[in-house]
Amino acid sequence: MKDIYELLKQYFGYDSFRPGQEKIVRNILSGRDVSAVMPTGAGKSLCYQLPALASDGITLVISPLISLMQDQVRSLIEMGVRAAYLNSSLTPRQLALATENAAKGMYKIIYVAPERLDTQSFLSFAMNSDISLVAVDEAHCVSQWGQDFRPAYLGISEFVAKLKKRPPVAAFTATATRAVKKDIISKLGLNSPVKYTGGFDRPNLYLSVEQPFDKICRIREYLKLHPGQSGIIYCLTRKETEYAASVLSNEKCRVCAYHAGMSDDDRKRVQEEFIYDRINVIAATSAFGMGIDKPDVRFVIHLDMPSRIEDYYQQAGRAGRDGEAAECILMYSKKDVGLNRYMIEKIPENDPLSPQQREEYIKAELACLEHMIFYSTSKHTCLRKRILNYFGENVKNDCRNCSICRKDTSVLTGHIGEAAEYDEILYSKLKEHCKRLALFAGVPYYAITSETMLRELSAQKPESTEQLRRISGFGEEKIRRYGKGITDLIRKYKSGQE
């Protein structure tokens, strides 16, 4: 078995693991099943990608969204890992070719939609291949009590049972109640899994609740104060997303709507424009975001209060995934409560729940709504403390990074990276250089670098490959592809030629 620290450095460019990652990786490699709850931005994808690289055979990653698969595969290929995805975005010919290549062992990691597991072509491939790991991303989709129930997830355990030898199964999710955690273990058929729950605190996120008289007017003011920043505005209804997009867009800030009522092509177009920074802001329903890995989202604004803290924190957590300071603003009004109650009690007539299950479901959801109301109307209790205590973390100290603790709004605080002193002119030149590289390579800018890496580059000014290896995040494939251009630019800059 390959050394996991060597692989961590070679492919991911890191010298050390984040909290919980090494424990999960080692348990998977020892053959144990794993059930892991890790907050957004905690690095859960590495927990199954690294074991895949350390093992013989193929790792299957079961994922619910096309966008998530595309994003992950794109990043893996940039790191020099052979990866592919199998989903409905491919033509029948492309699917057949990708499955044929998979059977030949051309890919180390394959992302697959849960609906594809019981197709004859995929079953034939999987049952005749050496599958070393089955990773289930967004595992809460298996639970009818979760916020994103996906019936096809219920077939995962049956699929695993059909493989010629049972590999370890690792399930990952960002947020889960006790009931959902139990469902993940039982419905995925996990065998005595190692259970891991990471800390939910995201100290770089500034948490705020506001009650403006005119929410749209307040957001317009906010966007003027944060020109060019990437952000998400969450709305409860499709109509609100379209209204927000239409009235907030201007020549300096392009806002687009995103909701489940749009065609697949339109949703894909909007999402790609956001990922590639061709639009600044997305006004979206909860249909947007699961699996979105855009690390430089600087703010998430909720135009309406969601019904559950789980939903709110997962959506808010899409801000600041690069570890940089970001803002999460919830705009509350009393009418949000009535709208949420209506949406909870309006269960579709064709829903499979029995009358008793329906009653239990509504009761549980209304209890969740009460917690969300307590958060949104908090006058004296630290907002971060409320959230962390809800998730079972016994927090006593106030955070000093929320609107209750600071008694103000629109304050950006938080982690700004280790390279506090850096050359701002070189930083700007490197950023433009990396944006050109990304455009030429056809990948998002963040697939090549991050704000933290750029600051470290402009602080340390590496002029050789060996010096570049000391910058966290530069794996060998990135150095091979982009290293010379970066070190040449730095060398010229230092000599006054750039």
N, C-alpha and C positions, 0 to 999 in steps of 0.2 A: 504493500500500500504506500502511496506517495505521501511525503511529509506535508501536513496541512499548512504549516507556516510557510513553507517554500511555495506552495500553490497560492496562498493568500497574497504573497508578495509578487509572484510571477504574473498572475492574472488580474488581481484587484489593486495591486500597488500599495497594500497596507502592511504594516509591521505588526499590528496587534488587532485582536478582535474587539468588537463592541460587547457590552454586557450580555451574557446569555448565549452568544453565538457559538463559542467554542464548545460549551456543554452540549448544545443541540447537535452540532456537527459530529462530535465524538460518539454520541449515543446512536446516531443514525449509522455511522460507520461500524459500530459494534453490532448492528443488526436489530436495534431496538426500534419499536414504533414510537412516534413522538406526537404529542398534542401541544402546540405552542401558541400562546396568545401574546403577541408583540405589538406595541403601538406603532402607528404609521410613522415611517422614517427610521425605524429601529434596525433596519437591515435584514429583514426576514428572508429575502430572496437569496442572499449569500448562504443562508443556512441549508438550502438544498442544492444550490449551484456548486458549492465547494465539495460536498460529498460526491456529487456527480463526477467531478474532475478527479477525485481521489480513488474512485472505484472503477473496476472493469464493468463493461456492460453499458446499458442505456438508462438514463433517468427520464421518466415521464412526469411532466408537470401538468396537472389538471387545473385549468383556469377558466373562469366564467366569461371573460370579455376578450373580444378580438383585439381591442386596443392594447390591453395589458400584454397579451402574447407578442404582438408586433413590437412593442416597446422593449420588452425583455430580450427578445431574440436579436433585435438591432444592437442592443448594448453588449450582448454576449459575443456577437460577431466582431464588434469593435475591439473586444478584449482578446480575440483570437480563438474563441470557442466555437466548435461546429454545432450549430443549433438550427432548429426549424420549428414551424408551427403548422398545425393541421386544423383548419376551421372553415367556415362557410365563406370566408372572403376569397378563397382560392377557387379557381374554375375546376370542373371535374378532371380535366387533363392535368392541371397543376397538382391536384390532390393525389391523383394516381402516381404521378412522377415522384412527389415527395414521399409517399408511402413506399414506393419501390426503392428509393434511395435509403430510406430508414431501414428497410429489410436488409440492405447491403451493409449496414453499420456505418453509414456516412455521417450520422449525427450523434453527438454525445448527449445532448439534451433536446427533448421534443416536447413542445407545448401542445396540448390537445384540449378541445372543448369537451365537456362531459357528455354531450349528446352523441359524440362520435365514437364513444367507447363500445357501443353495441352494434356498430356497423360491421358487416362481414369482412371487408377489406382490412380494417384496423385490427379487428380481433385476430385475423389470420396472421398479421404481422406480429402482434404482441405475444401471441401464444407460441410463436416459433422464434422469439428473440430472447436475449439475455437481459431481462429488465432488472436493474440493480436497485432501483428506488422508485416508488410512486409518491410524488409530493402533491398534496392537495392544497392549492392556494385559495384564499377567501373561503375557508372551510365552513364558516357559519352558514353558507348557502345550503348546507345539507339539512338545516333545522327549520321546521315549519314555524318555530317561534323566533327565528332570526329575521333581520330586516330585509334580507335579500334571498328568500327561499327560492331554490332552483331545483325542481323535481328530478332532473337528470342526475343530480348529485347522489340520489338514493341508490343509483345503480353502480356506484363505485366499488362497494365491497363485493358485489357479485362479479364484477370485472376482475378484481384482484384474485378472487378465488379460481378463476379460469386460467391464470398464468401457470406455466409449467413448474415454476417454483415461486413461493410467496416471498416477495422482497419486503424490506421494511416500508411502512407507510407513514409519512410525516404530514401532519395537518397543521396549517397555519391560518391565523386570522388576527385582525387588529383589535376587535372588540367582541366580547361575548359574555352574556349573563351566565349564571350557574346552569340554568336549564339548557342553554345553547351548548355549553361545554360538554354536558352529559350527552346531548344528541350527537355531537361531533364524534365522541368516542364510541357510542353504541351503533350509530347508523353507518359509520365508516368501517366498523368492525375492527377497531384498533385493539391489538393484543397487549394488555398490561402496559400501556404507553407511559413513557417518561413525560410528565406534565411540567410545562414551563409557563409561567406568567411573568412577563417583564414589567418593570415599573412603567406607569403610564404618564409620568411627568414629561412634558416638553418645555423645558425652561426658556427656550428661545421664543416661545409664542406669548405675545401680549394678549390677554383675554379681556374683553370689554363687553358690557351690556349697555345699550343706549335706548332711550324712549323718545325719539325725535317726533315733532309734530308732523313733519313731512319727510318720510323715509327716503324717497327718491331725491328730494332736494338735498338731504344730508349726504347721500352717496355721491351726488354730483360735486358737492364741495370737496368731499374726500378725494375723488379722482383728480380734481384740479391740483390738490396738494401733493399727489403722488404720480406725476406724469411718467408715462412709459413703463410703469411697474406692471408685473404680471399678477392677475388676481381672478378670483371666482366670486360671483354673487349668487347665492343659493336662494331659490324661491319655492314656495309650496306648490304653485300651480303653473301649468304650461302657459296660460294667458299672461301671468305676471312676468315670465322670462321674456316673452316677446315684447311686452310693454317696456320693461326695463332696458332691453337692448335698443329699442327704437328711440327712447328719450335720452339715453345716456351717451350714445355714440356721437362723436364729433371729429374734427380733423386731427386732433391730438390723441384721441383715445377711441379705438375701434372696439365696440362691444357686440358680441353675437349671442344669439339664443341657442340653447341646447335642451331638448326634451325628448321623451319617448315617442311623441307624436310625429316627429320628423322622420323622413326616410332614412334608411341605413346610409345611403350615399351622402346625404346632407350632414348627418351626424359625424360621419367619418371625415368629411371635408372640414367642418368646424373644429373638430378635435385636432386634426393635423395642423391647421392654421394656428391654433393656440400653442401646440407643442413646438412649432417652428418659429414662434414669435411674430407671425404675420398679423395676429390680433392680440390685443393686450388683455382683454377681459372676457370671460364667459359668464352669461346670466343663465343659470341652469337649475333644473329640478334635480332631485336626488339620483336621477338616471345617469348623471355625469359624475365621474370621479373614481369609482371603484377600480383600483389597479392603475390609476394615473400616476405616473412617476416623474412628473415635471418638478424638479427640485427647487426651482427659483420662483415659486409662487410666493409673492410677498404679502398678500392679504387674502383672507376669506371673509366675506360679509354675508350674513344671513339676513335677507330682507324680511323673513318671517321666522318665528320660533318653530323649530322642529318638535316632534312629539316625544322624542326620547333623547336622553343624554348620550346613549351609545351612538345614535345617528349624528348628533351634533358634533361630538368630539372626533368621530371618524372623518366627517366632512371638514371640520376646522383644521384637523391634522394634515390636510393637504397643503397647508401653508408651511413654509420654512423647512422643507425636507432636507435642504442643504446644510442645516444647522445654523443658518443666519437668522437674524432677527426678523420676525414677521408678526402681523396683526390678525386677530380673529375677533370680529365685531358682530355681535348679535343685536339686531334691532327689534325690540319687543313692543307689542301693543296688545291690549286686552282682547282685541278681535282674533288674534292668533290662537287663543285658547279655544274659542268657539269653533273656529275652522278645523282645528286639530280633532276636537271631539267629534265633529261631524264626519271627518275622514276615517276615524277609528271605528265608529259605529256603522258606517256605510260599507258593510262587507258584501261583495257581489253575490247575487242569488245563486250562481252556479258554484260557489265555494264549497269544497268537499267537507268542511267542518260540520260535525253534528251539532244540534242545538246546545248540548252541554259544553262541547269544545268551543263553540262560538261565544258562549257566555264567559267561559274561562279566559278566552283570548281577549275579549273586550275589557274584562276586569283587570287583566295583567297590563294591557296597553294604557288604560286610564291611570293605573298606579305609576307607570313610567312617565306619563304626562305630568302628574303631580310633582315628581322630582324635577322635571324640566322647568315647571313654573317656579318652584322654589329657587332654582338657579337664576332664572331670568328676572326675578323680583328681589333678589338678594340686596339688602341695604348695608349690611355690616360684615357679613361673612366673606372672606377671601374666595373669589371665584374658582381659583385653582384648587383650593382646599376642598370645596364642595364637589368638584369633579373627581378628584383623587379619592376622597372618602367614599364616594358612590361606587367606585371600582374596588373598594376594599382595602385601600392604602390608608393607614392611620397617620394622617398628617396633622401636626400640631402648629407649626409655624406658618405665618402668612408669607405669601410669595413675593410681595413687593413688585409684581409685574402684572397686575390686573387693575381694572378700573376702580375696584373697591379699595385696594391697597393704595393706589396712587391718586384716587379721586380726580382723575382727569381723563381725557380721551385722546386717541391718536398719538400715543407715545410708543416709539419703537425702541425696544431695549433688547437685551439678550446677548447671546454668544456671537462674537464677531471674528472668531478664528484666532489662531495663535500668532499669526504674523501681524501684530498690531501696527508696527512701523513698516511701511512699504513705500516704494516709489510709485506715486500716482500716475506719473507720465508713462512709465514703463507698463504699469498695470493697464492703462488705456490702450497702448499699442498691442500688448499681448491679447487683450480681449478682442480687438478688431481682427487680429491675425487668426485667432481661433474661430471667430465667426465666419471668416472666409474659408477656413479649412472645412468647417461643418457644412457650409453651403456646397462646396465642391464635392464633399464625400456623401452628400445627401442624407445627413443625420442631424438630429437636433444639436444645438450648440452645447447643451449640457452633457451630451454623450462623449465629448472630448475633454471638457474641463468644467470646473465649478468656480464660484467666486472665491472660495477658500483656497483652492489650488492656485488661482491667478494671483492672489495676494501673497501667497508663499513664494511663488515664482518671482514676483517683483520685489520681494524682500531679500530672498537668498541669491537671486540672479545667477542660476547655474549656467556654466558655459560648456559642460561636457555631459556625456551620457551618464557617467558615474555620479556626477553631482545631481543630475535630474532624477536618479533613482531615489534620492533622499526626500523628494517631494511626495508627500502622501497622496495616493490616488493614481500615480503613474505606473501601470503595469508594463510588462515587457512589450506587448503588442502596441500599446500607445506610444511607447518610446520609439519603437521601430518605425511606426507610421509618421509620427509628428515631431519626434524629439529633435532631429537636426534643424528643422525650420525654427523651432522655438529657441534652441541654444544659439543658432546663427543670429537671430533677431536680438537676443540679449547681448551677444558679443559686439555686434555693430552699435547697439545703443550705448554700451559702456565706452566704446572707443569714439563716440560722437558721430558715427556715420549714419545712424538711424534716428 
